Amino acid sequence: MDYLDGWCDGVNEALSVCGKDMHLMVFHPDYDATEAGLDFLVDDGVTDESLSYCMVFVQRLSTLDDAALSLEKSGYYKHFPTDVFESLVLDRRRLRDGNAWQSKNG
């Protein structure tokens, strides 16, 4: 899990530096909602403990961040622990902002 997560983080940094509007997001069954401090997802029945596979989602960074901005405005992230919000949303936004800077100055 740590290797895959670190690898995707590195690729995301490289994509941002290169000005590519792409983002890799890891889903791994060993990193569950409870471990992330997102107990409300378990309480609301959003998680599925029967999942036993790993996935890497490849998405447009701009689309992902636009959706996060919309969710943020709706209050969706208010129950997220600060560190999880920063790693899931703000770090990704920093990559996007770096991507925009690279596009203008690259």
Buried (B, 14 or more C-beta within 10 A) or exposed (E): EEEEBEEBBEBBEEBBEEBBBBBBBBEBBEBBBEEBBBEEBEEEEEBEEEEEEEEBEEBEBBEBBEEBEEEBEEEEBEEBEEEBBBBBBEEBBEBBEBBBEBEEEE
